[in-house]
Amino acid sequence: MPSDIDATIERFRQEMAHVDEAAQVLLKGHLLIEEALTSILERHVFHPEHLADARLSFHQKSQLARSLALRKNKLGEWELMAAINALRNEISHQLNSEDRDKKLARVKELYFREAEESSAIEAVKRESDAVVLFGACAHCAGFLATYSEDAKSVRRMIHAMDRSLNPDLPEFEL
């Protein structure tokens, strides 16, 4: 009968014997999306150091960024990001989860819906899970890049208003 240490070593060997490409893509894609959300939030506030102290979760960052979106708050990309986050949480906390396939299917459903106008989406549907997850994360990152440009424009307008209202004060750092 194997000891606990022997069983642990054997499980470790089995799990580390292969790289789960879909999980790797998902984890990195999720991180890039979270970085974009953080950047957007930092564009909206005047003292971003306080955001770091808030230690916001991905979900909180997403909801806060969504609440600040002028005309993009009802777009399906927010639902796709939530599904990506749910799948990432599932994989991060349990390697062989029963819900992984269900959550992956949800990501695919939402991604294919949001990218249906893309000429390449039919080909992507036939690809591996890793390729589909890459596409879903990239789609969200592209959406957030357009939102970031909007936030940058708002920030410039606020800066111009500040210069007009406070011409004798030093410029506020952008």
C-alpha positions as YAML, in Angstrom:
chain: A
units: angstrom
residues:
- id: 1
  name: MET
  ca: [0.00, 0.00, 0.00]
- id: 2
  name: PRO
  ca: [1.57, 3.32, -1.07]
- id: 3
  name: SER
  ca: [2.13, 5.99, 1.52]
- id: 4
  name: ASP
  ca: [0.65, 9.47, 1.25]
- id: 5
  name: ILE
  ca: [4.00, 10.82, 0.16]
- id: 6
  name: ASP
  ca: [4.31, 8.17, -2.56]
- id: 7
  name: ALA
  ca: [0.78, 8.93, -3.79]
- id: 8
  name: THR
  ca: [1.52, 12.66, -3.77]
- id: 9
  name: ILE
  ca: [4.75, 12.22, -5.71]
- id: 10
  name: GLU
  ca: [3.01, 9.98, -8.25]
- id: 11
  name: ARG
  ca: [0.14, 12.45, -8.74]
- id: 12
  name: PHE
  ca: [2.64, 15.27, -9.13]
- id: 13
  name: ARG
  ca: [4.53, 13.29, -11.78]
- id: 14
  name: GLN
  ca: [1.33, 12.49, -13.67]
- id: 15
  name: GLU
  ca: [0.07, 16.07, -13.64]
- id: 16
  name: MET
  ca: [3.42, 17.57, -14.57]
- id: 17
  name: ALA
  ca: [4.08, 15.04, -17.36]
- id: 18
  name: HIS
  ca: [2.09, 17.16, -19.81]
- id: 19
  name: VAL
  ca: [1.32, 20.82, -20.27]
- id: 20
  name: ASP
  ca: [-2.35, 21.71, -20.45]
- id: 21
  name: GLU
  ca: [-2.14, 24.14, -23.36]
- id: 22
  name: ALA
  ca: [-5.71, 25.37, -22.94]
- id: 23
  name: ALA
  ca: [-5.08, 26.15, -19.27]
- id: 24
  name: GLN
  ca: [-1.84, 27.95, -20.12]
- id: 25
  name: VAL
  ca: [-3.56, 30.11, -22.73]
- id: 26
  name: LEU
  ca: [-6.45, 30.80, -20.39]
- id: 27
  name: LEU
  ca: [-4.25, 31.81, -17.47]
- id: 28
  name: LYS
  ca: [-2.12, 34.17, -19.56]
- id: 29
  name: GLY
  ca: [-5.12, 35.57, -21.42]
- id: 30
  name: HIS
  ca: [-6.93, 36.20, -18.15]
- id: 31
  name: LEU
  ca: [-3.88, 38.01, -16.80]
- id: 32
  name: LEU
  ca: [-3.70, 40.23, -19.89]
- id: 33
  name: ILE
  ca: [-7.40, 41.05, -19.63]
- id: 34
  name: GLU
  ca: [-6.99, 41.91, -15.96]
- id: 35
  name: GLU
  ca: [-4.03, 44.18, -16.77]
- id: 36
  name: ALA
  ca: [-6.20, 45.98, -19.34]
- id: 37
  name: LEU
  ca: [-9.02, 46.40, -16.80]
- id: 38
  name: THR
  ca: [-6.55, 47.83, -14.29]
- id: 39
  name: SER
  ca: [-5.20, 50.24, -16.89]
- id: 40
  name: ILE
  ca: [-8.71, 51.45, -17.72]
- id: 41
  name: LEU
  ca: [-9.50, 52.03, -14.06]
- id: 42
  name: GLU
  ca: [-6.24, 53.92, -13.62]
- id: 43
  name: ARG
  ca: [-7.22, 56.21, -16.51]
- id: 44
  name: HIS
  ca: [-10.48, 57.08, -14.74]
- id: 45
  name: VAL
  ca: [-9.01, 58.00, -11.37]
- id: 46
  name: PHE
  ca: [-6.66, 60.76, -10.34]
- id: 47
  name: HIS
  ca: [-4.67, 58.83, -7.73]
- id: 48
  name: PRO
  ca: [-4.28, 55.24, -8.98]
- id: 49
  name: GLU
  ca: [-2.09, 54.22, -6.06]
- id: 50
  name: HIS
  ca: [-5.29, 53.88, -4.04]
- id: 51
  name: LEU
  ca: [-6.64, 51.31, -6.51]
- id: 52
  name: ALA
  ca: [-3.70, 49.05, -5.77]
- id: 53
  name: ASP
  ca: [-4.40, 49.37, -2.05]
- id: 54
  name: ALA
  ca: [-8.03, 48.33, -2.67]
- id: 55
  name: ARG
  ca: [-6.84, 44.88, -3.85]
- id: 56
  name: LEU
  ca: [-9.76, 44.50, -6.20]
- id: 57
  name: SER
  ca: [-10.56, 41.08, -7.65]
- id: 58
  name: PHE
  ca: [-10.93, 40.51, -11.40]
- id: 59
  name: HIS
  ca: [-14.72, 40.52, -10.98]
- id: 60
  name: GLN
  ca: [-14.66, 43.78, -9.04]
- id: 61
  name: LYS
  ca: [-12.38, 45.43, -11.59]
- id: 62
  name: SER
  ca: [-14.62, 44.26, -14.41]
- id: 63
  name: GLN
  ca: [-17.79, 45.54, -12.76]
- id: 64
  name: LEU
  ca: [-16.20, 48.87, -11.86]
- id: 65
  name: ALA
  ca: [-14.85, 49.35, -15.39]
- id: 66
  name: ARG
  ca: [-18.25, 48.38, -16.78]
- id: 67
  name: SER
  ca: [-19.97, 50.93, -14.54]
- id: 68
  name: LEU
  ca: [-17.68, 53.65, -15.94]
- id: 69
  name: ALA
  ca: [-18.32, 52.72, -19.58]
- id: 70
  name: LEU
  ca: [-20.42, 55.41, -21.21]
- id: 71
  name: ARG
  ca: [-21.91, 53.41, -24.09]
- id: 72
  name: LYS
  ca: [-20.20, 50.04, -23.79]
- id: 73
  name: ASN
  ca: [-21.74, 48.79, -20.54]
- id: 74
  name: LYS
  ca: [-24.34, 46.50, -22.15]
- id: 75
  name: LEU
  ca: [-22.09, 44.82, -24.70]
- id: 76
  name: GLY
  ca: [-21.67, 41.06, -24.61]
- id: 77
  name: GLU
  ca: [-17.91, 41.25, -24.04]
- id: 78
  name: TRP
  ca: [-18.58, 41.82, -20.33]
- id: 79
  name: GLU
  ca: [-20.42, 38.51, -20.16]
- id: 80
  name: LEU
  ca: [-17.59, 36.83, -22.08]
- id: 81
  name: MET
  ca: [-15.02, 38.24, -19.64]
- id: 82
  name: ALA
  ca: [-17.11, 36.93, -16.72]
- id: 83
  name: ALA
  ca: [-17.21, 33.48, -18.33]
- id: 84
  name: ILE
  ca: [-13.44, 33.54, -18.90]
- id: 85
  name: ASN
  ca: [-12.98, 34.49, -15.26]
- id: 86
  name: ALA
  ca: [-15.28, 31.67, -14.10]
- id: 87
  name: LEU
  ca: [-13.33, 29.13, -16.18]
- id: 88
  name: ARG
  ca: [-10.01, 30.49, -14.93]
- id: 89
  name: ASN
  ca: [-11.20, 30.22, -11.34]
- id: 90
  name: GLU
  ca: [-12.34, 26.65, -11.94]
- id: 91
  name: ILE
  ca: [-8.99, 25.62, -13.41]
- id: 92
  name: SER
  ca: [-6.98, 27.55, -10.82]
- id: 93
  name: HIS
  ca: [-8.65, 25.85, -7.88]
- id: 94
  name: GLN
  ca: [-9.17, 22.33, -9.18]
- id: 95
  name: LEU
  ca: [-7.17, 20.62, -11.91]
- id: 96
  name: ASN
  ca: [-9.73, 18.04, -12.94]
- id: 97
  name: SER
  ca: [-13.05, 19.71, -12.29]
- id: 98
  name: GLU
  ca: [-16.38, 18.30, -13.38]
- id: 99
  name: ASP
  ca: [-17.49, 21.83, -14.30]
- id: 100
  name: ARG
  ca: [-14.52, 22.64, -16.54]
- id: 101
  name: ASP
  ca: [-16.17, 21.42, -19.73]
- id: 102
  name: LYS
  ca: [-19.42, 23.20, -18.94]
- id: 103
  name: LYS
  ca: [-17.61, 26.49, -18.27]
- id: 104
  name: LEU
  ca: [-15.46, 26.07, -21.37]
- id: 105
  name: ALA
  ca: [-18.61, 25.50, -23.43]
- id: 106
  name: ARG
  ca: [-20.03, 28.74, -22.04]
- id: 107
  name: VAL
  ca: [-16.90, 30.68, -23.03]
- id: 108
  name: LYS
  ca: [-17.11, 29.22, -26.53]
- id: 109
  name: GLU
  ca: [-20.81, 30.03, -26.86]
- id: 110
  name: LEU
  ca: [-20.30, 33.65, -25.83]
- id: 111
  name: TYR
  ca: [-17.16, 34.12, -27.90]
- id: 112
  name: PHE
  ca: [-18.76, 32.70, -31.04]
- id: 113
  name: ARG
  ca: [-21.79, 34.93, -30.49]
- id: 114
  name: GLU
  ca: [-19.71, 38.08, -29.99]
- id: 115
  name: ALA
  ca: [-17.37, 37.32, -32.90]
- id: 116
  name: GLU
  ca: [-20.03, 36.04, -35.31]
- id: 117
  name: GLU
  ca: [-19.34, 38.86, -37.79]
- id: 118
  name: SER
  ca: [-15.68, 37.88, -38.07]
- id: 119
  name: SER
  ca: [-14.85, 36.17, -41.34]
- id: 120
  name: ALA
  ca: [-12.48, 33.78, -39.54]
- id: 121
  name: ILE
  ca: [-14.83, 32.60, -36.78]
- id: 122
  name: GLU
  ca: [-16.05, 29.49, -38.65]
- id: 123
  name: ALA
  ca: [-12.45, 28.29, -38.98]
- id: 124
  name: VAL
  ca: [-11.76, 29.06, -35.30]
- id: 125
  name: LYS
  ca: [-14.74, 26.90, -34.29]
- id: 126
  name: ARG
  ca: [-12.90, 23.85, -35.69]
- id: 127
  name: GLU
  ca: [-9.68, 24.58, -33.78]
- id: 128
  name: SER
  ca: [-8.43, 23.23, -30.46]
- id: 129
  name: ASP
  ca: [-9.69, 24.58, -27.15]
- id: 130
  name: ALA
  ca: [-6.40, 26.44, -26.73]
- id: 131
  name: VAL
  ca: [-6.87, 28.28, -30.02]
- id: 132
  name: VAL
  ca: [-10.49, 29.11, -29.20]
- id: 133
  name: LEU
  ca: [-9.50, 30.41, -25.76]
- id: 134
  name: PHE
  ca: [-6.74, 32.47, -27.36]
- id: 135
  name: GLY
  ca: [-9.33, 34.00, -29.67]
- id: 136
  name: ALA
  ca: [-11.80, 34.66, -26.85]
- id: 137
  name: CYS
  ca: [-9.16, 36.35, -24.69]
- id: 138
  name: ALA
  ca: [-7.82, 38.33, -27.65]
- id: 139
  name: HIS
  ca: [-11.36, 39.45, -28.49]
- id: 140
  name: CYS
  ca: [-11.80, 40.78, -24.95]
- id: 141
  name: ALA
  ca: [-8.40, 42.45, -25.04]
- id: 142
  name: GLY
  ca: [-9.31, 44.19, -28.30]
- id: 143
  name: PHE
  ca: [-12.60, 45.36, -26.82]
- id: 144
  name: LEU
  ca: [-10.80, 46.71, -23.77]
- id: 145
  name: ALA
  ca: [-8.26, 48.49, -26.00]
- id: 146
  name: THR
  ca: [-11.07, 50.46, -27.65]
- id: 147
  name: TYR
  ca: [-12.52, 51.22, -24.23]
- id: 148
  name: SER
  ca: [-9.08, 52.36, -23.05]
- id: 149
  name: GLU
  ca: [-8.91, 54.84, -25.94]
- id: 150
  name: ASP
  ca: [-12.30, 56.22, -24.88]
- id: 151
  name: ALA
  ca: [-11.07, 56.57, -21.30]
- id: 152
  name: LYS
  ca: [-7.93, 58.33, -22.53]
- id: 153
  name: SER
  ca: [-10.08, 60.84, -24.43]
- id: 154
  name: VAL
  ca: [-12.21, 61.52, -21.37]
- id: 155
  name: ARG
  ca: [-9.08, 62.03, -19.33]
- id: 156
  name: ARG
  ca: [-7.76, 64.60, -21.84]
- id: 157
  name: MET
  ca: [-11.07, 66.49, -21.67]
- id: 158
  name: ILE
  ca: [-10.93, 66.57, -17.88]
- id: 159
  name: HIS
  ca: [-7.35, 67.77, -18.04]
- id: 160
  name: ALA
  ca: [-8.38, 70.58, -20.42]
- id: 161
  name: MET
  ca: [-11.24, 71.56, -18.09]
- id: 162
  name: ASP
  ca: [-8.84, 71.63, -15.16]
- id: 163
  name: ARG
  ca: [-6.45, 73.90, -17.08]
- id: 164
  name: SER
  ca: [-9.36, 76.22, -17.86]
- id: 165
  name: LEU
  ca: [-10.67, 76.26, -14.29]
- id: 166
  name: ASN
  ca: [-7.27, 76.38, -12.59]
- id: 167
  name: PRO
  ca: [-4.90, 78.28, -14.89]
- id: 168
  name: ASP
  ca: [-2.74, 79.49, -11.99]
- id: 169
  name: LEU
  ca: [-2.21, 76.05, -10.48]
- id: 170
  name: PRO
  ca: [0.45, 73.63, -11.69]
- id: 171
  name: GLU
  ca: [-0.70, 71.15, -14.31]
- id: 172
  name: PHE
  ca: [-2.09, 67.91, -12.97]
- id: 173
  name: GLU
  ca: [0.00, 64.94, -14.05]
- id: 174
  name: LEU
  ca: [-1.77, 62.74, -16.59]
...
